[in-house]
Amino acid sequence: MTQQTSLRNEEHTGQLKKAALSAWGVVFLVISAAAPLSVLAGIGPLAVLIGGVSAPIVYAVAGIVLAVFAVGFLFMARNLTAMGGFYTYIAVGLGRVVGLAAGFLAWISYNLLQIGLWGLFGVMAQGMFATVFGIDVPWWILAVVGAVLVFALAVAGVDVGAKVLGVLLVLETILLVVLAASILTQRAGQLEFGTFAPENIFTPSMFAILGFGFAAFMGFESTVLYRSETRDPDRSIPRATYIAVAFLAIFYTATLWLVIQAFGDSEVQGVIAQDPAAFFFTAMGAYVGDWGVSVMFVLIVTSIFAGQLAFHNAINRYSFALSRDGILPSAFTRTNRRGAPWVAGVIQSVVAIIVVIAFGTAGLDPLTQLVILVNSPGVYGIITLQLLASIAVLIFIMRNRHLARRWYVLPAAIVSLVAMAVLLVVLVITIDYLTAAGPAINAIILAVVPVVLLLGAGYALILRARRPEVFARIGGADPETARIENGEGR
């Protein structure tokens, strides 16, 4: 019996598994989606090369802004029981037409992020096999194997995936702590603090790399997608969100600053310019040893794999929510005995594998073409969704003044809206720093977001005219039936 046949036989009620996750399980899912080790080793050096020695600060700034965004976002989550993330919250705050447009954008954006990153996974896995085992395997074959393994773990249940992600996250954190401790020990008395000097922070090049900082937190808001699968979600979801944001902000900022210290403020950009991809490996070899280089290669691959599993789970839950509301085919709500939406997983995995094979057999570059062309529109899509969600949260608060809330919720929502609007403008203006793809490709990348939004809104208008019963279900939650908590709100 094939795995697919077995899964079909296990199909039951179309319900996600209840109480499968603790707050820490959600934390592992969300932090793993960011793939912190691969972000630091892959993007961190470029951030320093472009922005200078103050580059670590952009991660702290992103963490602060996203923590402020989370205040209003989680207030709304506490008062809406429906699972659907951006899709649900934007539908409640801005109406069903905009909500369905946002639902499609979220679904497309997460798919683009996940599929594009298979190029990075394939390249790193290819390098790892060549360096550690002396074997040369085409990148796209390794990416296909990775996609199959991600699907297998996902259908085993979200709780199983969270445990695996937790182990991988702990291992990569330990490795970077070893590197940091080695640098601190060997460079004692030689540490420099140019990273925190105002003249290095407030420069045009620092604004240009803001996108790097926010892209490093991709998927942090997916905590709310696991609400129906989490124990005590009113406490666990906010706790998981703030822990994830705080950990990533501190981890990125502190680690990148320490690795800069491995070479010194005046020398670090010259070292990176020689080979940006080798920067962290060079530091690891110099301060820890060859064994650290080999372990880092393996853990970067597992870090990206962990991120892919987390994105896969998030995509499946958006598919589940859109199917629940009658937008996608009902098959997407089918779950196995472990509460995993396996049909959605099969379709997502097949699409990813087809794209990877197409790029591989066509001889296209996995980094400059697959990652940039496929991944970048997803980044802009998520930032746009955060802006729309900020507007939706503010409207929700103003419409529901009777809901108990702490004094800082409304100011946080206003600050978040302004910050997200400024961020999106900055990212559009500085897109070439993020993609280095040229004007024509950048125009196509930026066009994806408005095109998807317009198509989604158009489909919603068609549903309103021709299938009002489906239109009424968009978002899965009605503002009039928002769950009102007794006592003090959060």
Rosetta blueprint (number, residue, H / E / L):
1 M L
2 T L
3 Q H
4 Q H
5 T H
6 S H
7 L H
8 R H
9 N H
10 E H
11 E L
12 H L
13 T L
14 G L
15 Q L
16 L L
17 K L
18 K L
19 A L
20 A L
21 L E
22 S L
23 A H
24 W H
25 G H
26 V H
27 V H
28 F H
29 L H
30 V H
31 I H
32 S H
33 A H
34 A H
35 A L
36 P H
37 L H
38 S H
39 V H
40 L H
41 A H
42 G H
43 I L
44 G H
45 P H
46 L H
47 A H
48 V H
49 L H
50 I H
51 G H
52 G L
53 V L
54 S L
55 A L
56 P L
57 I H
58 V H
59 Y H
60 A H
61 V H
62 A H
63 G H
64 I H
65 V H
66 L H
67 A H
68 V H
69 F H
70 A H
71 V H
72 G H
73 F H
74 L H
75 F H
76 M H
77 A H
78 R H
79 N L
80 L L
81 T L
82 A L
83 M L
84 G L
85 G L
86 F H
87 Y H
88 T H
89 Y H
90 I H
91 A H
92 V H
93 G H
94 L H
95 G L
96 R H
97 V H
98 V H
99 G H
100 L H
101 A H
102 A H
103 G H
104 F H
105 L H
106 A H
107 W H
108 I H
109 S H
110 Y H
111 N H
112 L H
113 L H
114 Q H
115 I H
116 G H
117 L H
118 W H
119 G H
120 L H
121 F H
122 G H
123 V H
124 M H
125 A H
126 Q H
127 G H
128 M H
129 F H
130 A H
131 T H
132 V H
133 F H
134 G L
135 I L
136 D L
137 V L
138 P L
139 W H
140 W H
141 I H
142 L H
143 A H
144 V H
145 V H
146 G H
147 A H
148 V H
149 L H
150 V H
151 F H
152 A H
153 L H
154 A H
155 V H
156 A L
157 G L
158 V H
159 D H
160 V H
161 G H
162 A H
163 K H
164 V H
165 L H
166 G H
167 V H
168 L H
169 L H
170 V H
171 L H
172 E H
173 T H
174 I H
175 L H
176 L H
177 V H
178 V H
179 L H
180 A H
181 A H
182 S H
183 I H
184 L H
185 T H
186 Q H
187 R L
188 A L
189 G L
190 Q L
191 L L
192 E L
193 F L
194 G H
195 T H
196 F H
197 A L
198 P H
199 E H
200 N H
201 I H
202 F L
203 T L
204 P H
205 S H
206 M H
207 F H
208 A H
209 I L
210 L H
211 G H
212 F H
213 G H
214 F H
215 A H
216 A L
217 F L
218 M L
219 G L
220 F H
221 E H
222 S H
223 T H
224 V H
225 L H
226 Y H
227 R H
228 S H
229 E H
230 T E
231 R L
232 D L
233 P H
234 D H
235 R H
236 S H
237 I H
238 P H
239 R H
240 A H
241 T H
242 Y H
243 I H
244 A H
245 V H
246 A H
247 F H
248 L H
249 A H
250 I H
251 F H
252 Y H
253 T H
254 A H
255 T H
256 L H
257 W H
258 L H
259 V H
260 I H
261 Q H
262 A L
263 F L
264 G L
265 D L
266 S L
267 E L
268 V H
269 Q H
270 G H
271 V H
272 I H
273 A H
274 Q H
275 D L
276 P H
277 A H
278 A H
279 F H
280 F H
281 F H
282 T H
283 A H
284 M H
285 G H
286 A H
287 Y H
288 V L
289 G L
290 D H
291 W H
292 G H
293 V H
294 S H
295 V H
296 M H
297 F H
298 V H
299 L H
300 I H
301 V H
302 T H
303 S H
304 I H
305 F H
306 A H
307 G H
308 Q H
309 L H
310 A H
311 F H
312 H H
313 N H
314 A H
315 I H
316 N H
317 R H
318 Y H
319 S H
320 F H
321 A H
322 L H
323 S H
324 R H
325 D L
326 G L
327 I L
328 L L
329 P L
330 S H
331 A H
332 F H
333 T H
334 R L
335 T L
336 N L
337 R L
338 R L
339 G L
340 A L
341 P L
342 W H
343 V H
344 A H
345 G H
346 V H
347 I H
348 Q H
349 S H
350 V H
351 V H
352 A H
353 I H
354 I H
355 V H
356 V H
357 I H
358 A H
359 F H
360 G H
361 T H
362 A L
363 G L
364 L L
365 D L
366 P H
367 L H
368 T H
369 Q H
370 L H
371 V H
372 I H
373 L H
374 V H
375 N H
376 S H
377 P H
378 G H
379 V H
380 Y H
381 G H
382 I H
383 I H
384 T H
385 L H
386 Q H
387 L H
388 L H
389 A H
390 S H
391 I H
392 A H
393 V H
394 L H
395 I H
396 F H
397 I H
398 M H
399 R H
400 N L
401 R L
402 H L
403 L L
404 A L
405 R L
406 R L
407 W L
408 Y L
409 V H
410 L H
411 P H
412 A H
413 A H
414 I H
415 V H
416 S H
417 L H
418 V H
419 A H
420 M H
421 A H
422 V H
423 L H
424 L H
425 V H
426 V H
427 L H
428 V H
429 I H
430 T L
431 I H
432 D H
433 Y H
434 L H
435 T H
436 A L
437 A L
438 G L
439 P H
440 A H
441 I H
442 N H
443 A H
444 I H
445 I H
446 L H
447 A H
448 V H
449 V H
450 P H
451 V H
452 V H
453 L H
454 L H
455 L H
456 G H
457 A H
458 G H
459 Y H
460 A H
461 L H
462 I H
463 L H
464 R H
465 A H
466 R H
467 R L
468 P H
469 E H
470 V H
471 F H
472 A L
473 R L
474 I L
475 G L
476 G L
477 A L
478 D L
479 P H
480 E H
481 T H
482 A L
483 R L
484 I L
485 E L
486 N L
487 G L
488 E L
489 G L
490 R L
